Amino acid sequence: MMKDCYLKKNSEFQRVYSNKKISGSRYITLFTVENNRDYPRFGITVTKKVGNAVNRNFVRRRLKHLLRENSHKIKSGYDYVFVAKKDASESDFKDFKNSFFSVLKRQKKMIK
């Protein structure tokens, strides 16, 4: 996965949030917007509702792992922001992974 595939700036996140193309599952909410590039870009948000810094980093590492493993299955030309929900740190990895795929499938962003 390329280094510039991650959203970094607040303005980039705000552009995705303002689009209102949202889908959610038990542990993850996904925001998407078109980006006019030939590759996808990803942002990860884990709020303080998830828990302390240890729990937030744990959830962030899980999401990054899933993105690294599955970025080739995700449609290009979009910016994606994954927002972890409050119970994400207490989930087991299998449920978290199912939640990840269900939000992508709901927005039809998976390549079969």
C-alpha positions in Angstrom: 0.0 0.0 0.0 1.4 3.4 -0.9 2.2 5.9 1.7 0.0 8.7 0.2 -3.1 6.4 0.4 -4.0 7.9 3.8 -5.9 11.0 4.4 -3.9 13.3 6.8 -5.3 16.8 6.7 -8.4 18.0 8.5 -9.7 19.6 5.3 -9.6 16.1 3.6 -11.6 14.5 6.4 -14.1 17.4 6.4 -14.7 17.0 2.6 -15.5 13.3 3.1 -17.7 14.0 6.2 -19.7 16.7 4.3 -20.6 14.3 1.5 -23.1 12.4 3.6 -22.6 9.0 1.8 -22.6 7.0 5.0 -23.1 3.3 6.0 -22.7 1.7 9.3 -22.4 -1.6 11.0 -22.0 -2.7 14.6 -18.4 -1.5 15.1 -17.6 0.8 12.1 -19.2 3.7 10.3 -17.9 4.4 6.7 -18.0 7.8 4.9 -17.1 7.9 1.2 -16.7 10.5 -1.5 -15.2 10.4 -5.0 -11.6 11.6 -5.3 -10.8 11.7 -9.1 -7.7 9.6 -8.6 -6.8 6.2 -9.8 -6.3 4.8 -6.3 -8.3 4.8 -3.1 -7.3 6.9 0.0 -8.2 6.0 3.5 -8.7 7.8 6.8 -9.2 6.3 10.2 -10.9 8.0 13.1 -11.1 6.5 16.6 -12.8 8.9 19.0 -12.2 9.0 22.8 -15.6 7.2 23.2 -13.7 4.0 22.3 -11.6 4.3 25.4 -8.1 5.3 26.5 -5.1 5.7 24.2 -4.2 2.0 24.4 -7.7 0.9 23.2 -7.8 3.5 20.5 -4.5 2.5 19.1 -5.5 -1.2 19.3 -8.6 -0.4 17.1 -6.5 1.8 14.8 -4.0 -1.1 14.3 -6.8 -3.5 13.5 -8.3 -1.2 10.9 -4.8 -0.6 9.3 -4.2 -4.3 9.2 -7.5 -4.9 7.4 -6.8 -2.1 4.9 -3.3 -3.4 4.2 -4.7 -6.9 3.6 -7.7 -5.9 1.5 -6.9 -2.6 -0.2 -6.7 -4.4 -3.5 -10.3 -5.5 -3.1 -11.6 -1.9 -2.5 -12.7 0.2 -5.5 -10.3 3.0 -6.6 -11.4 6.6 -7.1 -12.8 7.1 -3.7 -11.8 8.6 -0.3 -12.9 6.4 2.6 -13.1 7.4 6.3 -13.6 4.6 8.7 -14.9 5.7 12.1 -14.7 3.2 14.9 -17.7 2.9 17.2 -17.7 2.7 21.0 -17.7 -1.1 21.3 -15.0 -1.7 18.7 -12.2 -2.3 21.2 -14.1 -5.0 23.0 -15.0 -7.0 19.8 -13.1 -10.1 18.7 -11.3 -9.8 15.4 -13.7 -12.0 13.5 -16.7 -9.8 14.3 -14.7 -6.7 13.6 -13.6 -8.0 10.2 -17.2 -8.9 9.4 -18.2 -5.4 10.3 -15.5 -4.0 8.1 -16.6 -5.9 5.1 -20.3 -5.3 5.7 -19.9 -1.5 5.5 -18.0 -1.8 2.3 -20.5 -4.1 0.7 -23.4 -1.9 1.8 -21.9 0.9 -0.3 -20.9 -1.4 -3.1 -17.2 -0.6 -2.8 -15.9 -4.1 -3.0 -14.3 -5.6 -6.1 -15.4 -9.2 -6.4 
